[in-house]
Amino acid sequence: MSPKQQRGEATADRLLDAALSVYATSGEQGLTVSAVTSASGVSLGSLYHHFGSMDGLATALFTRWNGRLLDELVTALTQSRTARTGIRALVHAYLRFIQEHRAASFFLHSSDPARHMMHAGQQVRDLQNARLVEIAAWLEPRIRSGEIAPLPGPLIEALVMGPVVATARRWLSGIDDQDLDEAARILPERIWRSLEP
């Protein structure tokens, strides 16, 4: 990578980090061009050069953190030998991710990114699908062998991810005193029961 490319990548990273920081402290209303350029120390022209618009910046921010989350989930699954231990590892990885990356998780789990990404929906879906293929590849032989009930993929996703995402949203919202350690103890086995043949 040339020095110019390295500088460009560093500038884009500063903008993404600043956007996440601004979002974490001010929400969507505070996520403005002036707030991001002020927080990052990067010029308005550079923001538009790298991302094209605030929607482009929000899409890149979502893509970055959603990719990191999916990478951790794929890693947790592929290091597990059985379906049951895989489901347990996936739930723990998800809950650990939201604890360790609260600001990014708040952004990922809010409804705001969806609005920003309407124009880049296919691009985001393509990136997600590449990682979801790995999850499906891990599940498929376990379904064929009878270790997991032969359910449609979207239903398996709903049974596994639905309770975890709902728990994450409650914890991130601070509405109640959702205990993630308790959720990590209870959810994996309950979810596993819904997938047993």
NUDRENSE-468604 format. One record per residue (C-alpha): x negated, y negated, z; residue in three letters. Coordinates in nm, 3 decimals. Layout:
REM residues N
pt u:X v:Y w:Z residuo:Ala $
...
//
This chain:
REM residues 197
pt u:0.000 v:0.000 w:0.000 residuo:Met $
pt u:-0.138 v:-0.339 w:-0.099 residuo:Ser $
pt u:-0.184 v:-0.619 w:0.158 residuo:Pro $
pt u:0.104 v:-0.808 w:-0.007 residuo:Lys $
pt u:0.334 v:-0.505 w:0.029 residuo:Gln $
pt u:0.226 v:-0.465 w:0.392 residuo:Gln $
pt u:0.310 v:-0.828 w:0.463 residuo:Arg $
pt u:0.647 v:-0.787 w:0.292 residuo:Gly $
pt u:0.726 v:-0.477 w:0.497 residuo:Glu $
pt u:0.622 v:-0.654 w:0.818 residuo:Ala $
pt u:0.847 v:-0.949 w:0.731 residuo:Thr $
pt u:1.144 v:-0.721 w:0.661 residuo:Ala $
pt u:1.082 v:-0.541 w:0.993 residuo:Asp $
pt u:1.074 v:-0.873 w:1.181 residuo:Arg $
pt u:1.406 v:-0.971 w:1.025 residuo:Leu $
pt u:1.565 v:-0.636 w:1.111 residuo:Leu $
pt u:1.436 v:-0.646 w:1.470 residuo:Asp $
pt u:1.558 v:-1.004 w:1.510 residuo:Ala $
pt u:1.900 v:-0.920 w:1.365 residuo:Ala $
pt u:1.941 v:-0.635 w:1.614 residuo:Leu $
pt u:1.834 v:-0.858 w:1.902 residuo:Ser $
pt u:2.077 v:-1.132 w:1.797 residuo:Val $
pt u:2.359 v:-0.880 w:1.757 residuo:Tyr $
pt u:2.289 v:-0.729 w:2.099 residuo:Ala $
pt u:2.309 v:-1.065 w:2.274 residuo:Thr $
pt u:2.569 v:-1.249 w:2.064 residuo:Ser $
pt u:2.774 v:-0.988 w:1.877 residuo:Gly $
pt u:2.886 v:-1.027 w:1.519 residuo:Glu $
pt u:2.986 v:-1.391 w:1.567 residuo:Gln $
pt u:2.629 v:-1.477 w:1.660 residuo:Gly $
pt u:2.473 v:-1.280 w:1.374 residuo:Leu $
pt u:2.414 v:-1.573 w:1.143 residuo:Thr $
pt u:2.140 v:-1.664 w:0.899 residuo:Val $
pt u:2.017 v:-1.944 w:1.124 residuo:Ser $
pt u:2.014 v:-1.723 w:1.436 residuo:Ala $
pt u:1.818 v:-1.447 w:1.260 residuo:Val $
pt u:1.567 v:-1.678 w:1.095 residuo:Thr $
pt u:1.518 v:-1.865 w:1.423 residuo:Ser $
pt u:1.470 v:-1.544 w:1.623 residuo:Ala $
pt u:1.236 v:-1.391 w:1.367 residuo:Ser $
pt u:1.039 v:-1.699 w:1.268 residuo:Gly $
pt u:1.097 v:-1.597 w:0.906 residuo:Val $
pt u:1.219 v:-1.841 w:0.643 residuo:Ser $
pt u:1.565 v:-1.841 w:0.491 residuo:Leu $
pt u:1.410 v:-1.771 w:0.151 residuo:Gly $
pt u:1.237 v:-1.458 w:0.284 residuo:Ser $
pt u:1.561 v:-1.326 w:0.430 residuo:Leu $
pt u:1.734 v:-1.361 w:0.093 residuo:Tyr $
pt u:1.428 v:-1.225 w:-0.091 residuo:His $
pt u:1.421 v:-0.906 w:0.116 residuo:His $
pt u:1.793 v:-0.844 w:0.173 residuo:Phe $
pt u:1.988 v:-1.064 w:-0.068 residuo:Gly $
pt u:2.244 v:-1.169 w:0.194 residuo:Ser $
pt u:2.349 v:-1.119 w:0.555 residuo:Met $
pt u:2.558 v:-0.825 w:0.436 residuo:Asp $
pt u:2.243 v:-0.677 w:0.284 residuo:Gly $
pt u:2.057 v:-0.729 w:0.610 residuo:Leu $
pt u:2.338 v:-0.565 w:0.811 residuo:Ala $
pt u:2.343 v:-0.272 w:0.568 residuo:Thr $
pt u:1.968 v:-0.226 w:0.601 residuo:Ala $
pt u:1.996 v:-0.244 w:0.979 residuo:Leu $
pt u:2.270 v:0.019 w:0.981 residuo:Phe $
pt u:2.077 v:0.241 w:0.738 residuo:Thr $
pt u:1.761 v:0.219 w:0.950 residuo:Arg $
pt u:1.923 v:0.315 w:1.280 residuo:Trp $
pt u:2.175 v:0.561 w:1.143 residuo:Asn $
pt u:1.887 v:0.735 w:0.967 residuo:Gly $
pt u:1.691 v:0.755 w:1.292 residuo:Arg $
pt u:1.992 v:0.897 w:1.475 residuo:Leu $
pt u:2.056 v:1.158 w:1.205 residuo:Leu $
pt u:1.685 v:1.250 w:1.202 residuo:Asp $
pt u:1.700 v:1.322 w:1.575 residuo:Glu $
pt u:2.016 v:1.530 w:1.535 residuo:Leu $
pt u:1.865 v:1.732 w:1.249 residuo:Val $
pt u:1.547 v:1.789 w:1.450 residuo:Thr $
pt u:1.747 v:1.905 w:1.754 residuo:Ala $
pt u:1.945 v:2.152 w:1.542 residuo:Leu $
pt u:1.659 v:2.293 w:1.339 residuo:Thr $
pt u:1.457 v:2.364 w:1.653 residuo:Gln $
pt u:1.742 v:2.577 w:1.791 residuo:Ser $
pt u:1.779 v:2.944 w:1.713 residuo:Arg $
pt u:2.142 v:3.006 w:1.799 residuo:Thr $
pt u:2.456 v:2.813 w:1.721 residuo:Ala $
pt u:2.530 v:2.766 w:2.089 residuo:Arg $
pt u:2.185 v:2.624 w:2.172 residuo:Thr $
pt u:2.201 v:2.412 w:1.856 residuo:Gly $
pt u:2.530 v:2.251 w:1.960 residuo:Ile $
pt u:2.390 v:2.189 w:2.307 residuo:Arg $
pt u:2.074 v:2.033 w:2.161 residuo:Ala $
pt u:2.273 v:1.816 w:1.920 residuo:Leu $
pt u:2.498 v:1.677 w:2.197 residuo:Val $
pt u:2.199 v:1.608 w:2.421 residuo:His $
pt u:2.007 v:1.442 w:2.136 residuo:Ala $
pt u:2.300 v:1.212 w:2.055 residuo:Tyr $
pt u:2.357 v:1.106 w:2.415 residuo:Leu $
pt u:1.984 v:1.058 w:2.473 residuo:Arg $
pt u:1.962 v:0.842 w:2.159 residuo:Phe $
pt u:2.235 v:0.604 w:2.275 residuo:Ile $
pt u:2.073 v:0.570 w:2.617 residuo:Gln $
pt u:1.728 v:0.503 w:2.471 residuo:Glu $
pt u:1.848 v:0.272 w:2.193 residuo:His $
pt u:2.142 v:0.094 w:2.347 residuo:Arg $
pt u:2.134 v:-0.217 w:2.126 residuo:Ala $
pt u:2.108 v:-0.014 w:1.805 residuo:Ala $
pt u:2.379 v:0.224 w:1.926 residuo:Ser $
pt u:2.606 v:-0.067 w:2.008 residuo:Phe $
pt u:2.560 v:-0.190 w:1.652 residuo:Phe $
pt u:2.615 v:0.158 w:1.501 residuo:Leu $
pt u:2.930 v:0.225 w:1.703 residuo:His $
pt u:3.099 v:-0.110 w:1.651 residuo:Ser $
pt u:3.344 v:-0.178 w:1.372 residuo:Ser $
pt u:3.141 v:-0.477 w:1.251 residuo:Asp $
pt u:2.884 v:-0.286 w:1.039 residuo:Pro $
pt u:3.161 v:-0.123 w:0.838 residuo:Ala $
pt u:3.282 v:-0.461 w:0.720 residuo:Arg $
pt u:2.933 v:-0.571 w:0.619 residuo:His $
pt u:2.870 v:-0.251 w:0.427 residuo:Met $
pt u:3.181 v:-0.237 w:0.214 residuo:Met $
pt u:2.976 v:-0.345 w:-0.088 residuo:His $
pt u:2.702 v:-0.085 w:-0.025 residuo:Ala $
pt u:2.924 v:0.203 w:0.084 residuo:Gly $
pt u:2.805 v:0.451 w:-0.179 residuo:Gln $
pt u:2.440 v:0.374 w:-0.109 residuo:Gln $
pt u:2.491 v:0.432 w:0.264 residuo:Val $
pt u:2.691 v:0.751 w:0.202 residuo:Arg $
pt u:2.418 v:0.887 w:-0.026 residuo:Asp $
pt u:2.153 v:0.832 w:0.239 residuo:Leu $
pt u:2.374 v:0.993 w:0.507 residuo:Gln $
pt u:2.465 v:1.287 w:0.286 residuo:Asn $
pt u:2.099 v:1.374 w:0.229 residuo:Ala $
pt u:2.062 v:1.431 w:0.603 residuo:Arg $
pt u:2.404 v:1.590 w:0.648 residuo:Leu $
pt u:2.307 v:1.852 w:0.389 residuo:Val $
pt u:2.039 v:1.968 w:0.634 residuo:Glu $
pt u:2.298 v:2.003 w:0.911 residuo:Ile $
pt u:2.529 v:2.197 w:0.678 residuo:Ala $
pt u:2.239 v:2.422 w:0.577 residuo:Ala $
pt u:2.178 v:2.502 w:0.943 residuo:Trp $
pt u:2.547 v:2.574 w:1.007 residuo:Leu $
pt u:2.620 v:2.781 w:0.696 residuo:Glu $
pt u:2.435 v:3.105 w:0.785 residuo:Pro $
pt u:2.577 v:3.090 w:1.136 residuo:Arg $
pt u:2.929 v:3.065 w:0.996 residuo:Ile $
pt u:2.860 v:3.351 w:0.753 residuo:Arg $
pt u:2.725 v:3.571 w:1.033 residuo:Ser $
pt u:3.033 v:3.506 w:1.248 residuo:Gly $
pt u:2.844 v:3.311 w:1.514 residuo:Glu $
pt u:3.064 v:3.007 w:1.440 residuo:Ile $
pt u:3.433 v:3.020 w:1.345 residuo:Ala $
pt u:3.491 v:2.989 w:0.968 residuo:Pro $
pt u:3.631 v:2.636 w:0.976 residuo:Leu $
pt u:3.611 v:2.368 w:0.707 residuo:Pro $
pt u:3.303 v:2.146 w:0.738 residuo:Gly $
pt u:3.496 v:1.827 w:0.816 residuo:Pro $
pt u:3.681 v:2.005 w:1.098 residuo:Leu $
pt u:3.355 v:2.132 w:1.247 residuo:Ile $
pt u:3.221 v:1.777 w:1.229 residuo:Glu $
pt u:3.532 v:1.644 w:1.405 residuo:Ala $
pt u:3.516 v:1.909 w:1.678 residuo:Leu $
pt u:3.146 v:1.848 w:1.746 residuo:Val $
pt u:3.105 v:1.477 w:1.685 residuo:Met $
pt u:3.448 v:1.349 w:1.787 residuo:Gly $
pt u:3.403 v:1.396 w:2.163 residuo:Pro $
pt u:3.040 v:1.280 w:2.153 residuo:Val $
pt u:3.113 v:0.962 w:1.957 residuo:Val $
pt u:3.413 v:0.882 w:2.178 residuo:Ala $
pt u:3.197 v:0.926 w:2.488 residuo:Thr $
pt u:2.924 v:0.706 w:2.337 residuo:Ala $
pt u:3.172 v:0.430 w:2.254 residuo:Arg $
pt u:3.319 v:0.432 w:2.604 residuo:Arg $
pt u:2.974 v:0.414 w:2.762 residuo:Trp $
pt u:2.857 v:0.139 w:2.527 residuo:Leu $
pt u:3.172 v:-0.067 w:2.582 residuo:Ser $
pt u:3.124 v:-0.068 w:2.958 residuo:Gly $
pt u:3.502 v:-0.041 w:3.000 residuo:Ile $
pt u:3.469 v:0.232 w:3.258 residuo:Asp $
pt u:3.191 v:0.401 w:3.449 residuo:Asp $
pt u:3.138 v:0.678 w:3.193 residuo:Gln $
pt u:2.859 v:0.901 w:3.327 residuo:Asp $
pt u:2.641 v:1.022 w:3.039 residuo:Leu $
pt u:2.461 v:1.278 w:3.257 residuo:Asp $
pt u:2.797 v:1.431 w:3.346 residuo:Glu $
pt u:2.900 v:1.424 w:2.980 residuo:Ala $
pt u:2.574 v:1.598 w:2.885 residuo:Ala $
pt u:2.653 v:1.874 w:3.138 residuo:Arg $
pt u:3.018 v:1.923 w:3.039 residuo:Ile $
pt u:3.055 v:1.846 w:2.668 residuo:Leu $
pt u:2.821 v:2.102 w:2.508 residuo:Pro $
pt u:3.004 v:2.403 w:2.652 residuo:Glu $
pt u:3.350 v:2.258 w:2.587 residuo:Arg $
pt u:3.254 v:2.177 w:2.229 residuo:Ile $
pt u:3.100 v:2.520 w:2.184 residuo:Trp $
pt u:3.426 v:2.687 w:2.291 residuo:Arg $
pt u:3.607 v:2.507 w:2.010 residuo:Ser $
pt u:3.365 v:2.659 w:1.757 residuo:Leu $
pt u:3.350 v:3.014 w:1.885 residuo:Glu $
pt u:3.491 v:3.273 w:1.645 residuo:Pro $
//
